[in-house]
Amino acid sequence: MTDHEAAPTHPDRRLSTKEAAELLGVKPETVYAYVSRGQLSSRREPGGRGSTFDAKEVAALARRNRREPSGGSAIGGELSVRTRITLIDKDRYFFRGVDATELAARHSYEEIAEWLWTGRLRPGITFTAPGPSVAVARRAVDALPEHSGPTDRLRVATIAAATADPLRFDLSEDAVLGTARTLIPTLVAALPPLRRDHLDEGPLAERLWGRFTGRAPDAASLRVLDTALGLLIDHDLAASTLAVRVAASARAHAYAAVSAGLGVLEGPLHGAASGLAHRLLLDILDQGDAAPVVADELRAGRRIPGLGHRLYPGEDPRARALFALLEEVPDAAPALAAAHDVVATTARHTPLHANVDLALAVLTVASGMPASAGETVFAVARTAGWIAHALEEYQERPLRMRPSGRYVGARPPQPLPR
């Protein structure tokens, strides 16, 4: 038995970080990676003596690690972070333990955001943007080139709003909640409306609608948009959310954390996917049949957008909820039929189900919105989720989101290059 395999002499005592690291055979900073993955619990000792760990728990983890093959320890594999926000379980997902699709069916986006942030529902709540923040955000967005994408505008609006908030460095829960309730409507207000008579009043979905299309909204369409915002508010540790938690771990303020999320969201494999599905539906409507459009996509070596999700073996529950509501929107019938045609056509060879990007595309096509509208919906909705994760991360040990690199380069020392 090696020194690292030996059980502690007094198993009921608490171990320091250094002692736990020695028993596990890892660096001291790596001990906190086990904590972040939920495989070790720590306790902050009074008097500034740092964190301590239960000796029995550390010894049990050390034994498990010795039995696991290389790469299968707590530090290997995919990153895992303890969270109380979202659980994805088979073909369902939950916000703080409550079915997310049921929440979105019964509550507004703003109410769901409050639930995610505080664990409390506030019926009828609406978010109001402060005038100075809106003014500086609009000036910044108006200065961008016309071809700027929606995420460009939202990122610039976020940075501009931060400059108008001298209290942005206050990371207390009340201060961050105040930022959340004003930043989201500020982002919406910073986007130029398409109708001169548009008023920034009422629920956020109604204010956002006027940024996408000149058509007057009907109740059924607004319900779909509001439900989409609620469904998209969070989805566990998506790539953008992980970026937000890394920023929050370094104690970046909420605006900066949201900006980090927006930077990742712009990738075509994340927030921009609904735009690709939007264009696919337009091509199908133009040709009247999904088969030739799907064939052209596959011939070009592209995957069919709007289909499949790595976290759901069956249909994306967000898509299922939105498709049911879209049945009640008369103008959505052609785009909805095109979406079903895509699923049926590809199902002949690959049983992929529709995901939320395809459902968003049906809404944007049916409402005369641009292809980029789905990306904007995604970004605005997810901002609330990002802030929920930032709030949670601010309660954790600073800089815990610091994995160690596994160096695979040339073994040092190497000679100086000439």
C-alpha positions in Angstrom: 0.0 0.0 0.0 1.4 3.4 -1.0 1.3 6.6 1.1 -1.6 7.8 -1.1 -3.6 4.6 -0.6 -3.3 4.7 3.1 -6.5 5.6 5.0 -6.3 8.5 7.4 -5.4 7.7 11.0 -8.5 9.5 12.4 -11.3 9.0 9.8 -13.7 11.3 11.6 -11.5 14.3 11.4 -11.4 17.1 8.7 -8.6 17.3 6.2 -7.0 20.4 4.9 -6.8 21.0 1.1 -3.2 19.9 1.2 -3.9 16.7 3.1 -6.8 15.8 0.8 -4.6 16.4 -2.2 -1.9 14.1 -0.8 -4.4 11.3 -0.1 -5.9 11.6 -3.6 -2.5 12.0 -5.3 -3.4 15.2 -7.1 -2.4 18.9 -7.0 -4.2 21.0 -4.2 -6.1 23.0 -6.9 -7.4 19.8 -8.4 -9.3 18.9 -5.1 -11.7 21.7 -5.9 -12.4 20.2 -9.3 -13.8 17.2 -7.4 -15.9 19.6 -5.4 -17.3 21.3 -8.5 -18.2 17.9 -10.0 -20.2 17.1 -6.8 -17.9 14.2 -5.8 -16.5 15.9 -2.7 -18.1 18.2 -0.3 -16.2 21.0 1.5 -16.8 23.1 4.5 -15.6 26.6 5.0 -14.0 26.8 8.5 -14.3 29.9 10.6 -11.4 32.2 11.3 -10.2 32.2 7.7 -8.6 28.8 7.9 -9.9 27.8 4.4 -11.9 24.7 3.4 -11.8 21.3 4.9 -12.9 17.9 3.7 -14.3 14.8 5.4 -11.6 12.3 5.7 -13.9 9.3 5.1 -15.2 10.9 1.9 -11.8 11.7 0.6 -10.6 8.1 1.3 -13.6 6.6 -0.5 -13.0 8.8 -3.5 -9.3 7.8 -3.5 -10.3 4.1 -3.6 -12.8 4.7 -6.4 -10.2 6.5 -8.5 -7.8 3.6 -8.1 -10.4 1.2 -9.5 -11.3 3.4 -12.5 -9.3 3.2 -15.8 -7.2 6.1 -16.9 -9.4 9.0 -18.0 -12.4 7.8 -16.0 -11.6 9.6 -12.7 -13.5 12.6 -11.5 -11.2 14.9 -13.5 -11.5 13.0 -16.7 -14.4 12.9 -19.2 -16.9 15.8 -19.6 -17.0 18.8 -17.2 -19.7 18.6 -14.6 -20.8 21.5 -12.5 -23.3 21.3 -9.6 -26.4 23.4 -10.3 -29.9 23.7 -8.9 -31.2 25.5 -12.0 -32.0 23.0 -14.8 -32.3 19.2 -15.0 -32.6 17.4 -18.3 -34.0 14.0 -17.9 -34.7 11.8 -21.0 -37.3 13.8 -23.1 -38.2 16.3 -20.4 -36.5 19.2 -18.6 -37.1 21.0 -15.4 -36.5 24.5 -14.0 -35.8 24.2 -10.2 -37.6 20.9 -10.2 -40.7 22.1 -12.1 -41.5 20.9 -15.6 -40.3 23.7 -17.9 -42.9 23.1 -20.6 -45.7 23.4 -18.0 -44.1 26.6 -16.6 -43.9 28.1 -20.1 -47.6 27.1 -20.9 -48.9 28.9 -17.8 -46.5 31.8 -17.1 -44.9 34.6 -19.0 -41.2 34.9 -19.8 -40.7 37.4 -17.0 -42.4 35.3 -14.4 -40.3 32.2 -15.4 -37.1 34.4 -15.2 -38.0 35.4 -11.6 -38.6 31.7 -10.8 -35.2 30.8 -12.2 -33.4 33.6 -10.3 -35.2 33.5 -7.0 -37.2 30.3 -6.7 -40.3 32.5 -6.4 -43.1 33.3 -8.8 -44.2 37.0 -9.2 -47.5 36.9 -11.2 -47.9 39.8 -13.6 -44.3 41.1 -13.3 -42.9 43.1 -16.2 -39.3 44.4 -16.7 -38.7 48.1 -17.3 -35.6 49.5 -18.9 -34.1 52.7 -17.3 -34.0 55.7 -19.7 -30.2 56.4 -19.5 -29.3 52.7 -20.2 -31.6 52.6 -23.2 -30.3 55.9 -24.6 -26.6 54.8 -24.5 -27.4 51.4 -25.8 -29.4 52.7 -28.7 -26.7 55.2 -29.7 -24.1 52.3 -29.7 -26.3 50.0 -31.8 -27.3 52.8 -34.2 -23.6 53.4 -34.9 -23.1 49.8 -36.2 -23.0 49.0 -39.9 -26.4 48.0 -41.4 -25.2 44.5 -42.1 -24.5 43.8 -38.4 -26.1 40.7 -37.1 -28.5 40.5 -34.1 -25.9 39.1 -31.7 -23.5 41.9 -32.7 -26.2 44.4 -31.7 -27.0 42.7 -28.5 -23.4 42.4 -27.5 -22.7 46.1 -28.2 -25.9 47.1 -26.3 -24.8 45.0 -23.3 -21.4 46.7 -23.2 -23.0 50.1 -23.6 -25.5 49.5 -20.9 -22.7 48.4 -18.5 -21.0 51.8 -19.0 -24.2 53.5 -17.8 -24.3 51.5 -14.6 -21.7 52.6 -12.0 -22.9 49.9 -9.7 -22.1 47.0 -12.1 -19.2 45.8 -9.9 -21.6 45.1 -7.0 -22.0 41.3 -7.1 -24.4 41.0 -4.2 -27.6 39.0 -5.1 -29.9 42.1 -4.9 -27.6 44.1 -7.1 -27.3 41.4 -9.8 -31.1 40.8 -9.7 -31.5 44.6 -10.3 -29.2 44.3 -13.3 -31.0 41.4 -14.7 -34.4 43.1 -14.5 -33.2 46.1 -16.4 -30.6 44.7 -18.8 -33.0 42.3 -20.6 -35.6 45.1 -21.5 -32.7 47.4 -22.4 -31.4 44.9 -24.9 -34.9 44.7 -26.5 -35.3 48.5 -26.5 -31.9 48.9 -28.1 -33.0 47.1 -31.2 -34.7 49.4 -33.8 -38.5 48.9 -34.2 -39.9 48.3 -37.6 -43.1 50.3 -37.1 -43.2 54.0 -36.3 -46.2 53.6 -34.0 -44.5 50.9 -31.9 -44.6 51.4 -28.2 -42.3 49.8 -25.7 -45.1 48.8 -23.3 -46.5 45.6 -22.1 -45.0 42.1 -21.9 -41.5 41.7 -23.2 -42.7 39.4 -26.1 -44.9 42.2 -27.4 -42.1 44.7 -27.3 -39.8 42.2 -29.1 -42.4 41.4 -31.8 -42.2 45.0 -33.1 -38.4 44.5 -33.7 -38.9 41.6 -36.1 -41.8 42.4 -38.3 -44.1 45.2 -39.4 -47.2 42.9 -39.1 -49.6 43.6 -36.2 -49.4 40.7 -33.8 -52.3 38.4 -33.1 -52.9 36.9 -29.7 -51.9 33.3 -30.8 -48.7 34.5 -32.4 -47.7 36.5 -29.4 -48.4 33.5 -27.2 -46.0 31.4 -29.3 -43.3 34.0 -29.0 -43.7 34.4 -25.3 -43.7 30.6 -24.8 -40.6 30.3 -27.0 -38.8 32.9 -24.7 -39.8 30.9 -21.6 -38.8 27.5 -23.1 -35.4 28.9 -24.2 -34.5 30.6 -21.0 -32.1 27.9 -19.9 -30.9 24.5 -21.0 -28.3 23.3 -18.5 -24.6 23.9 -19.4 -24.8 24.7 -23.0 -21.6 26.1 -24.4 -22.6 29.8 -24.0 -23.7 29.1 -20.4 -20.4 27.5 -19.5 -18.7 30.6 -20.8 -20.9 32.7 -18.6 -20.0 30.6 -15.5 -16.3 30.8 -16.3 -16.6 34.6 -16.4 -18.6 34.7 -13.2 -16.0 32.4 -11.6 -13.5 35.1 -12.3 -15.9 37.5 -10.7 -16.7 39.4 -13.9 -19.8 41.5 -13.4 -23.2 40.4 -14.9 -22.9 42.5 -18.0 -19.5 41.0 -18.8 -20.7 37.5 -18.1 -23.7 38.0 -20.5 -21.3 39.4 -23.1 -19.2 36.2 -22.8 -22.3 34.1 -23.4 -23.3 36.2 -26.5 -19.8 35.7 -27.9 -20.3 31.9 -27.9 -23.9 32.1 -28.9 -23.0 33.5 -32.3 -21.6 30.2 -33.5 -23.5 28.3 -36.2 -23.8 25.3 -34.0 -25.5 27.2 -31.2 -27.8 30.3 -31.4 -27.6 30.7 -35.2 -29.1 27.3 -36.0 -32.7 28.5 -36.3 -31.6 30.9 -39.1 -30.4 27.9 -41.2 -33.7 26.1 -40.5 -35.6 29.3 -41.5 -33.9 29.3 -44.9 -34.5 25.6 -45.4 -38.3 26.1 -44.9 -38.3 29.0 -47.4 -36.7 26.8 -50.0 -39.2 24.0 -49.3 -42.1 26.4 -49.6 -40.6 27.7 -52.9 -40.2 24.3 -54.4 -43.4 22.8 -52.8 -41.6 19.6 -51.6 -39.0 18.8 -49.0 -37.4 15.9 -50.9 -35.3 17.9 -53.4 -34.3 20.5 -50.8 -33.1 17.8 -48.4 -31.3 16.0 -51.2 -29.4 19.2 -52.2 -28.4 19.8 -48.5 -27.0 16.3 -48.2 -25.3 16.4 -51.6 -23.5 19.6 -50.4 -22.3 17.7 -47.3 -24.4 19.7 -44.9 -26.5 18.3 -42.1 -30.2 19.1 -42.1 -30.9 22.0 -39.7 -33.6 21.8 -37.2 -33.3 18.0 -36.6 -32.0 16.0 -33.7 -30.6 16.9 -30.3 -27.8 15.2 -28.5 -29.6 15.5 -25.1 -33.0 14.1 -26.3 -33.4 10.6 -27.7 -36.9 11.5 -28.8 -38.5 14.8 -29.8 -37.2 18.0 -28.3 -39.9 18.9 -25.7 -39.5 22.6 -26.6 -40.3 21.8 -30.2 -43.3 19.7 -29.2 -44.7 22.5 -27.1 -44.2 25.1 -29.8 -45.6 23.0 -32.6 -48.8 22.5 -30.6 -49.3 26.3 -30.2 -48.4 26.9 -33.9 -51.3 24.8 -34.9 -53.5 27.6 -33.5 -51.8 30.3 -35.7 -53.6 30.4 -39.1 -50.7 31.9 -41.0 -48.4 29.2 -39.7 -50.0 26.3 -41.6 -47.8 26.3 -44.7 -44.5 26.6 -42.8 -45.7 24.0 -40.3 -46.5 21.6 -43.1 -43.1 22.2 -44.6 -41.5 21.4 -41.2 -43.4 18.1 -40.9 -42.4 17.3 -44.5 -38.7 17.7 -43.5 -39.1 15.3 -40.6 -41.0 12.8 -42.7 -38.5 12.9 -45.6 -35.5 12.4 -43.5 -37.2 9.7 -41.3 -37.0 7.3 -44.3 -33.3 6.9 -43.6 -32.5 8.6 -40.3 -35.1 8.8 -37.5 -34.3 12.3 -36.3 -36.9 14.3 -34.5 -37.6 18.0 -34.8 -35.7 20.3 -32.4 -36.6 23.8 -31.1 -34.7 25.5 -34.0 -37.2 24.1 -36.5 -40.1 25.2 -34.4 -38.6 28.7 -34.1 -38.1 28.7 -37.9 -41.8 28.0 -38.4 -42.7 31.0 -36.2 -40.3 33.3 -38.0 -41.3 32.2 -41.5 -45.0 32.4 -40.8 -44.7 35.9 -39.2 -42.7 37.4 -42.0 -39.6 37.8 -39.8 -36.0 37.7 -41.1 -34.0 34.6 -40.7 -32.0 36.2 -37.9 -35.1 36.7 -35.7 -34.7 33.2 -34.1 -31.2 34.0 -33.1 -32.4 37.2 -31.4 -35.2 35.3 -29.6 -32.7 32.7 -28.4 -30.2 35.4 -27.1 -32.8 37.5 -25.3 -34.4 34.5 -23.7 -31.1 32.9 -22.7 -29.9 36.1 -21.0 -32.1 35.4 -18.1 -30.7 31.9 -17.8 -27.1 33.2 -18.0 -27.7 35.6 -15.1 -29.2 32.7 -13.1 -26.0 30.7 -13.6 -23.9 33.8 -12.8 -25.8 34.3 -9.6 -25.2 30.6 -8.7 -21.5 30.8 -9.6 -20.9 34.0 -7.5 -21.8 31.8 -4.4 -19.0 29.3 -5.3 -15.3 29.5 -4.7 -13.7 32.1 -7.0 -11.7 30.9 -10.0 -12.8 27.3 -9.5 -13.5 27.0 -13.3 -9.8 26.5 -13.9 -9.1 23.1 -15.3 -5.5 21.9 -15.7 -4.2 21.3 -19.2 -2.9 17.9 -20.2 0.3 18.7 -22.0 1.0 16.5 -25.0 3.8 18.6 -26.6 7.5 18.0 -26.9 9.1 16.9 -23.6 11.2 19.7 -22.1 13.8 20.8 -22.0 14.1 21.5 -25.7 17.0 23.4 -27.3 16.3 27.1 -28.2 15.0 27.5 -31.8 17.4 29.0 -34.3 
